[in-house]
């Protein structure tokens, strides 16, 4: 009877993925398109509303096993944030991998990647004679203080810290004009 229990325990332990400790961290973030000015004639789609962010992300593998991601189905990566008591989520972010070039993070190493995402934030509209300004800045402080990145590998979920360095990008104020045909 004891042998059967030992075999069962070894079978269970042998089939559990041992990812160990994985830490994900947003090292820095740059905000762009926070205030957008457009001609009144331009059609603005509510899908994909800004601002856009560029993040420097680190994934540290502190386990004894390598992390190998061969397909996009092997993981899920996205941003979460809050503003005015509302939780927000970005669309999924993708790492550069394929079947011939999987992402491999060896034990005791860190993978660095720059990722771009679009946050779906509310905006205030300010209208002038022929220009419309869309301003996302009124919730920016809340978003910065709550922004985290989530990485799911199999059943494991890893959430970054929320202490990050935020900066204004060169396109914090973005102007889009259409000069007709």
N, C-alpha and C positions, 0 to 999 in steps of 0.2 A: 504493500500500500504506500509506503514512504517513497519507493522508487517512482510510482506513478505520479505522486504529487511533485516530486523533483522534476520529472520530465515535463509535466504541465507547466510548472513555473519557468523552466528553461525555454520551453516553446513560446510562452507568452512574452518573456523578456527578449528573446531572440527576434521576435516579429514587431517589436515596438521601435519606431524610428527614434534614434537617439540624437536629436539635433543639439542637445546641450544648451548652452547659453548663447543667444544671439542678441546683440545690442544694436539698435538703429538710432541714428542721431542726425538731426538737421544741424549742420555746422553754421550755415548762413543762408539768408534768403534775401532776394532783391525783388522789390515790387515795381511793376510797370503797368501802364494803362490804368492807373488809379483814377485819374481825371481825364476824360476823353471829350474832345470837342469835334463835332461833325457838322457838316452842312445839313440844313433842314431837309434837303432833297434826298439825302442818303437814307436808305432803309436800314434800320438797326434791328438785328435779330435778337430776341431775348435768350436764345440758346447760346451758351458759351459766353455769357456776359462776364466781364472782367472783375477784378484785375488779373493780370497774368503774373506768375511768380517764377523765379528761377532759384532753385535750391541746390546747395551743395550738401549731399547726403553721404553718411558713412555707415556701412554695415560691418560690424565686427563679429567674427566667429570665434568665440572663446571655448568652443567644445573641442573634443578630440577627433571629431569626424568632419570631413569636408562637406560643404554645402554645394550641391550640384543642381542647377536649374537648367533643364534642357528645352523646355517648352514654356509658352506663356501660361499654360494651364497649371504649371507647377507652383505658381505663386500668385498673389494679388497684392498690389501696392497702390496706396491712395492717401490723400490728405484728409484730415478731419479738423474742424474748427467750430467755434461758436461766436454768435453775435446776437445781442438783444434777446438772450434766452433761447435762441434757435440753434440747433446743431446743423452743420453743413458738411458736405463731403464732395471732394473733387471727383472727376472721372478717374478711371484706373490709369495708372502710370506704367510705362513699360520699360524694361531694361533691354539692352541690345544683346539678344541671344538668338540662336537657331540650333537645329539639330547638329550641324557640323561644328558650331562654336558655342558650346554651353557656357554658362557662367559658373565658374568654380571658385569658391572662397575656401582656401585651405584652412586647417585648424590654426588658431592663434594668429589670424591675419585680418586685415581690414580692407574692404572694397570701397572705393570712393567713386561717386557718380554725380554729375550735374543733371538735374531733372527739371523740366518745365511743366507747369500745371496752370490750369485756369480755375480760379475760385469763383463760385457763384454767389456774389454779394449784391445786396440791394444798392440802389443808387438814387441820388436826388437829381432831379432834372432842373436845369437853369436855362431858360430860353432867351436868346437875343434876337435881333432882327433876322439874320439868316444863319445863325449858328445855334446849335443845341449842345449844352455841356452836361455830361453824365458824370456825377461825382460819387465815387465809392468810398471816399476817405472818412466819412462819418462813423464807420464801424471798424476802421482799420486797427485801432489800438486793441480792441477786444479780440480781433482775429489773430493779431500777432501774439498776444499773450496766451492764446489757447491752441494755436496751430501745432498739430502733431502729424507724423507720418506713420502709417500702419503697414506692416508687412505680414502677410499670411503665407505660411509654407505648410501645406497639408492642413492638419488640425491646429497647428501652433500659430498663435497670434502675437506679434511683437509690436509694441507701440513706443515711439520715440519720446524723448524728454521734450518739454515745451520751452526750455530755456535756449533761445537762439539769438543770433545777431542779425538784425534786420536793417536793410538799407534801401534808400530811394534809388531806383534805376535811372538811366539816362532818358527813359521814356515814361517817367512817372506821369507827366502831362503829355498826352498824345493827341495830336491834331490830324484829322483825316478829312481831306477836302476832295471834292469831285468836280472836275472841270468840264463836264458834259462832253458830248461828241461834236 
